[in-house]
Amino acid sequence: MNHDAIQSYIKIDDVPVMLTVEEFGKLLRISRNTAYAYVRSGVVPSVKGGKQIRIFRDDVYAMRRFGIPPDIP
């Protein structure tokens, strides 16, 4: 079993409540640029504090459950 397959079985309790954009991208298996595009466009709700952007874990799991939107131009 490769690392990507194992990642599919991560328990929700093992994931931090607030994720960085990079962590968000890794969980959804999307590129860093696409993850930032989702944040900029408002596809995924995020919170900005200073220079840091955070995404709620529950929003990431909702995207995994209900489907990932197509790439944002």
TAVENJO-V381268 format. One record per residue. N is the residue number from 1. RES is the residue in three letters. PHI is phi in whole degrees, -180 to 180 (* if undefined). Layout:
BEGIN
n:N res:RES phi:PHI
n:N res:RES phi:PHI
END
This chain:
BEGIN
n:1 res:MET phi:*
n:2 res:ASN phi:-84
n:3 res:HIS phi:-61
n:4 res:ASP phi:-62
n:5 res:ALA phi:-68
n:6 res:ILE phi:-64
n:7 res:GLN phi:-59
n:8 res:SER phi:-66
n:9 res:TYR phi:-110
n:10 res:ILE phi:-68
n:11 res:LYS phi:-76
n:12 res:ILE phi:-60
n:13 res:ASP phi:-70
n:14 res:ASP phi:-84
n:15 res:VAL phi:-99
n:16 res:PRO phi:-59
n:17 res:VAL phi:-64
n:18 res:MET phi:-117
n:19 res:LEU phi:-113
n:20 res:THR phi:-76
n:21 res:VAL phi:-63
n:22 res:GLU phi:-63
n:23 res:GLU phi:-64
n:24 res:PHE phi:-57
n:25 res:GLY phi:-62
n:26 res:LYS phi:-65
n:27 res:LEU phi:-64
n:28 res:LEU phi:-92
n:29 res:ARG phi:59
n:30 res:ILE phi:-121
n:31 res:SER phi:-69
n:32 res:ARG phi:-59
n:33 res:ASN phi:-63
n:34 res:THR phi:-66
n:35 res:ALA phi:-60
n:36 res:TYR phi:-67
n:37 res:ALA phi:-65
n:38 res:TYR phi:-62
n:39 res:VAL phi:-67
n:40 res:ARG phi:-60
n:41 res:SER phi:-83
n:42 res:GLY phi:87
n:43 res:VAL phi:-62
n:44 res:VAL phi:-117
n:45 res:PRO phi:-65
n:46 res:SER phi:-145
n:47 res:VAL phi:-123
n:48 res:LYS phi:-113
n:49 res:GLY phi:-127
n:50 res:GLY phi:67
n:51 res:LYS phi:-95
n:52 res:GLN phi:-94
n:53 res:ILE phi:-114
n:54 res:ARG phi:-128
n:55 res:ILE phi:-125
n:56 res:PHE phi:-71
n:57 res:ARG phi:-55
n:58 res:ASP phi:-63
n:59 res:ASP phi:-68
n:60 res:VAL phi:-65
n:61 res:TYR phi:-67
n:62 res:ALA phi:-64
n:63 res:MET phi:-65
n:64 res:ARG phi:-66
n:65 res:ARG phi:-74
n:66 res:PHE phi:-98
n:67 res:GLY phi:108
n:68 res:ILE phi:-90
n:69 res:PRO phi:-63
n:70 res:PRO phi:-64
n:71 res:ASP phi:-56
n:72 res:ILE phi:-89
n:73 res:PRO phi:-67
END
